[in-house]
Amino acid sequence: MPEVLIVGAGPVGIMLGAELTRRGVEAIVLERRIAVGAASRAIGLHAPVLAALEDGGATERILDGAVRVARGECRGLGADGWERLGTVRFDRLSLRFPFVATLPQPATEAALGHGGAPVVRGETVTAIRRDGDRVRVFSFGANGQREWDAAVVVVAGGSAARDLVYRPGAIAVRHYPDRYLMVDAPVPERADAETAVVTLAPGGVLESFPLPGSRRRFVAWDRRDAGEGSVVAGAAGAGSGSGGAGSGSGSAGAGSGSAGAGSGSLAGGGAGSLAGAAAEDPAARDRRLRRALEERGEADAAASAVGATSFRVRRAVAPRLRRGRVLVVGDAAHEVSPIGGQGLNLGLLDAAGLAPLLTDWLRTGSAPDLDVERWEQRRVQSARIAAGIATLNTALGRPLGPRADAARSAALRVALSGASARVFAHAYAMGFDRGA
């Protein structure tokens, strides 16, 4: 039996398994999904994560295929059309990696999991029980019920995974009214090919991020018109999400997919819920996204925007991440709005800080309680900071009338100039994270 059992084979669980294996700890990962998900959700890795992964070689593998985004622009509607309100320069920060590395999530997962812990797929975790100095984990798969035994269990899944650790309702969840459309699309050659662009339009935000292969990720605030987005016949209730280690039988419920943090989870989950998206007419989503691109300064990309997904956002921060020999990281511990792109990074920094502590624990036979408590406090503080930044980003990106939109643009033009621009860059580079 393994020393550490990890629940959830998304990027956070995969990365933790690889870090433990590199340190000589025997780990295993349980995952509900039969195969690795092909969908790309979270795409950006920030400087603190790249620094944390460097010793294990994952950073080099990631950067081999990633776009290095050294700057971001905020644009708004002026008297003569779209104009730049300000620039955030990551390359002017004193960092080992002064950029955001963007890469489709499947490629990120492959880089994180290289040489890592084995993944047992098709196993739905149904219960976790502490038993003295061991932890028993129960799962259900193609071969029926199975029982696993480990010294430590780490739940690295999504929101539904919380029911394996926390009492139902123990963690407050805030549901936002906002809905977004997202697509990765090929784009013509452009001057800002390696620049992240956030356009604040009267109709809502449009985010545009570079990806390898002359592609970009577009995320648009979505206002569905009455009568649009009809349900596809037979598709109702099909939105079970993008994967994870499984929903608990009778407890964790069927999950929704993750569009933001995308940690791969017990029931998909995540800050960006795709619940119900499968029941909506895909053509209607594509039409709305193309209209948003045309209205918000990206008309050249509209024709290639096919296969849009829809997601909503939630916020939840668990106050505790440890209960004896069971620990929680990633989306199971905290969900933040994916607007701003910090959710996945938050979970990866959870795992990066936890891996050496678990190694020490298992090698000495004694739990480093004070160090684990400090790790827990820092990760909860970091989650609250990230949630606050993400909430601000979400609010800034909502639709406004012409006068309010002009006032927003004027305020951001001031905020993104001078010394305050460096503060924005520091915040968006996750410089306020306690693991940075």
Protein Blocks (a to p, Z undefined) as FASTA:
>chain_A
ZZbdcehjafklmmmmmmmmmnopacddddfblbdcfbdcbfbdcfklmmmmmmnommmm
mmmmmccdfbdcdddddfkocadfbdcdfklpccfblcdddddfklmmmmmmgoiacdde
hiacfbdcdehjaccdddddfkopaddddfbdcdfbdfklmmmmmcghkaccdddfbdcd
dddddddddfklmbccddddfkbpcdddddehhiacddddddddehiaiacehkgoplnb
jbdjbdcehklopadddfklonopaklpajbdcehklmpcfklmmmmmmmmmmmnopamm
mmmmghiacddddddddfbfbehjaccehjlloccdfeholmmmmmmmmmmmmmmmmmmm
mmnopacfklmmmmmmmmmmmmmmmmmmmmmmmmmmpccdfklmmmmmmmmmmmmgcjll
mmmmmmmnopmpckZZ
